[in-house]
Amino acid sequence: STEVGDTFLVAVSRPLVSYDPSEPLPLVLMTDADLAFGATAQVVRLMQLGGEIPPFLLVGIGYGSLREAQEMRARDLTPRDDPESSLCQGAGECGGADRFMRFIDRELLPFLEARYRIGEDRTYYGASLGGLFGAHALLRGSRTFRRWVLGSPAVAFGDFAVLDVAPDGDPVSSPIAGAVFVGVGGLEEAFV
């Protein structure tokens, strides 16, 4: 990626079930592929085989190393630097969410569209910092995805700043385009 200045490992899982190849496939794009792509792909395949969910292309963005993933995800998935956060102190750099979104829009999606028949039906899925990134992109006005699945988004990062700012710098007040699902565990008191 020239936008981020790094190399990403992009994992792709095509549906195992039959689908009309003349029709574009929906896309589900997820972050944290180093940790969760394999399990997610297996669950998706089982649910598709059982007819519980439709066929779609699952794409995961990772770094190729679990050891480096924590540092890199802090760089890419946070909307701003937070010197008070131990996450940013350990990573050395935070606040690259806007660059990462440009990577998705300008580099990754064209790369995928050149190789797969992808339609406009696109979903973003991210958890924890990935959920924070999704919330940031959504509230900054991204129209890349129709659906957003945010699992336990780390909205407390940076003193909840992600919830205060819209693209024009004013408090969030305009309607959000698309469907948004936010899931939080009952024992996650910091998020509730």
C-alpha positions as CSV (number, residue, x, y, z in Angstrom):
1,S,0.0,0.0,0.0
2,T,1.3,3.4,-0.9
3,E,-1.4,5.0,1.2
4,V,-0.1,3.3,4.4
5,G,3.4,2.6,3.3
6,D,3.3,-1.0,4.3
7,T,2.5,-4.5,2.9
8,F,-0.7,-6.3,4.0
9,L,-1.7,-10.0,3.8
10,V,-5.1,-10.2,2.2
11,A,-6.9,-13.5,2.7
12,V,-9.9,-14.4,0.5
13,S,-12.5,-17.1,1.0
14,R,-14.9,-17.7,-1.9
15,P,-18.2,-19.4,-1.3
16,L,-18.2,-23.2,-1.6
17,V,-21.9,-23.3,-2.4
18,S,-23.3,-22.8,-5.9
19,Y,-24.1,-19.2,-7.0
20,D,-24.8,-17.5,-10.3
21,P,-21.4,-16.4,-11.6
22,S,-23.1,-13.8,-13.9
23,E,-24.3,-12.0,-10.7
24,P,-21.8,-10.0,-8.6
25,L,-21.0,-11.4,-5.2
26,P,-21.6,-9.5,-2.1
27,L,-18.4,-8.6,-0.2
28,V,-17.7,-8.9,3.6
29,L,-14.4,-7.2,4.5
30,M,-12.9,-7.8,7.9
31,T,-9.9,-6.6,9.8
32,D,-7.7,-8.7,12.1
33,A,-7.4,-11.5,9.6
34,D,-4.2,-12.8,11.4
35,L,-6.2,-13.7,14.4
36,A,-9.8,-14.4,13.2
37,F,-9.9,-15.1,9.4
38,G,-9.6,-18.9,9.5
39,A,-12.3,-19.4,12.1
40,T,-14.6,-16.8,10.4
41,A,-14.2,-18.4,7.0
42,Q,-15.0,-21.9,8.4
43,V,-18.2,-20.6,10.2
44,V,-19.2,-18.8,7.0
45,R,-18.7,-21.9,4.9
46,L,-20.7,-24.1,7.3
47,M,-23.6,-21.6,7.4
48,Q,-23.6,-21.2,3.6
49,L,-23.6,-25.0,3.2
50,G,-26.6,-25.1,5.6
51,G,-28.4,-22.4,3.6
52,E,-28.4,-20.1,6.6
53,I,-26.6,-17.2,4.9
54,P,-26.2,-16.3,1.2
55,P,-23.0,-16.7,-0.8
56,F,-20.5,-13.9,-0.5
57,L,-16.8,-13.2,-0.8
58,L,-15.1,-12.9,2.6
59,V,-11.9,-10.9,2.6
60,G,-9.6,-10.3,5.6
61,I,-6.9,-7.8,6.0
62,G,-3.9,-8.9,8.0
63,Y,-0.2,-8.4,8.5
64,G,1.2,-11.9,8.2
65,S,2.5,-12.0,11.7
66,L,0.6,-12.3,15.0
67,R,3.6,-10.8,16.7
68,E,3.5,-7.6,14.6
69,A,-0.3,-7.5,14.2
70,Q,-0.9,-5.7,17.6
71,E,1.5,-2.9,16.8
72,M,0.3,-2.5,13.2
73,R,-3.4,-2.6,14.1
74,A,-2.9,0.2,16.6
75,R,-1.3,2.2,13.8
76,D,-4.1,1.5,11.3
77,L,-7.3,1.2,13.2
78,T,-7.1,4.2,15.6
79,P,-8.5,7.6,14.5
80,R,-5.9,9.7,16.3
81,D,-2.8,9.4,18.4
82,D,-3.3,9.1,22.2
83,P,-0.1,9.6,24.1
84,E,-1.9,8.5,27.3
85,S,-2.7,5.1,25.8
86,S,-0.3,2.3,26.5
87,L,-1.4,0.9,23.2
88,C,0.1,3.9,21.3
89,Q,3.2,4.0,23.5
90,G,3.9,0.4,22.6
91,A,3.1,0.8,19.0
92,G,5.1,3.9,18.5
93,E,2.4,5.2,16.2
94,C,-1.4,5.5,16.3
95,G,-3.9,7.5,14.4
96,G,-3.7,6.0,10.9
97,A,-7.4,5.2,10.4
98,D,-7.9,7.7,7.6
99,R,-4.9,6.4,5.7
100,F,-6.1,2.8,6.2
101,M,-9.6,3.8,4.8
102,R,-7.9,5.3,1.8
103,F,-6.0,2.1,1.3
104,I,-9.3,0.1,1.3
105,D,-11.0,2.5,-1.1
106,R,-8.2,3.4,-3.5
107,E,-6.0,0.2,-3.4
108,L,-7.6,-2.9,-2.0
109,L,-11.1,-2.6,-3.5
110,P,-9.7,-2.0,-7.1
111,F,-7.3,-4.9,-6.5
112,L,-10.3,-7.2,-5.6
113,E,-12.6,-5.8,-8.3
114,A,-9.9,-6.7,-10.9
115,R,-9.9,-10.3,-9.7
116,Y,-13.4,-11.1,-8.5
117,R,-16.9,-10.1,-9.6
118,I,-17.9,-7.9,-6.6
119,G,-21.1,-5.9,-6.5
120,E,-22.1,-2.8,-4.5
121,D,-23.4,-5.0,-1.6
122,R,-20.5,-4.5,0.8
123,T,-20.3,-5.1,4.5
124,Y,-17.5,-4.2,6.9
125,Y,-16.8,-6.3,10.0
126,G,-14.4,-5.4,12.8
127,A,-14.0,-6.1,16.5
128,S,-12.4,-4.1,19.3
129,L,-10.0,-1.7,17.5
130,G,-11.5,-3.0,14.2
131,G,-14.9,-1.9,15.6
132,L,-13.4,1.5,16.5
133,F,-12.0,1.8,13.0
134,G,-15.5,1.0,11.5
135,A,-17.2,3.5,13.8
136,H,-14.7,6.2,12.8
137,A,-15.1,5.5,9.0
138,L,-18.8,5.4,9.3
139,L,-19.1,8.6,11.3
140,R,-16.6,10.3,9.0
141,G,-19.1,9.7,6.2
142,S,-17.7,6.7,4.4
143,R,-20.1,5.3,1.9
144,T,-17.9,2.3,0.9
145,F,-20.1,-0.2,2.8
146,R,-23.8,-0.7,3.1
147,R,-23.6,-2.6,6.3
148,W,-21.3,-2.2,9.3
149,V,-20.8,-4.9,12.0
150,L,-18.9,-3.5,14.9
151,G,-18.1,-6.0,17.6
152,S,-17.2,-4.5,21.0
153,P,-15.8,-1.4,19.4
154,A,-13.1,0.3,21.4
155,V,-14.9,3.6,21.4
156,A,-13.4,4.6,24.8
157,F,-10.0,5.0,23.0
158,G,-8.9,8.7,23.0
159,D,-11.5,9.6,25.6
160,F,-14.4,8.7,23.3
161,A,-13.3,11.2,20.6
162,V,-14.7,9.0,17.8
163,L,-18.3,9.7,19.0
164,D,-17.8,13.5,19.0
165,V,-16.7,14.4,15.4
166,A,-18.4,14.2,12.1
167,P,-16.6,14.9,8.7
168,D,-17.2,18.6,9.1
169,G,-16.0,18.8,12.7
170,D,-19.4,19.3,14.1
171,P,-21.1,16.9,16.5
172,V,-22.6,13.9,14.7
173,S,-26.1,14.9,13.6
174,S,-26.7,13.6,10.0
175,P,-28.3,10.3,9.3
176,I,-26.1,7.3,8.7
177,A,-26.3,5.6,5.3
178,G,-26.7,1.9,5.7
179,A,-27.4,-0.6,8.4
180,V,-25.3,-0.7,11.6
181,F,-25.0,-3.6,14.1
182,V,-23.1,-3.0,17.3
183,G,-22.6,-6.0,19.6
184,V,-21.2,-5.8,23.1
185,G,-20.8,-8.5,25.6
186,G,-22.8,-8.2,28.9
187,L,-19.6,-8.2,31.0
188,E,-17.8,-5.5,29.0
189,E,-18.6,-2.7,31.4
190,A,-16.1,-0.3,29.8
191,F,-18.2,-0.3,26.6
192,V,-21.7,-0.3,27.9
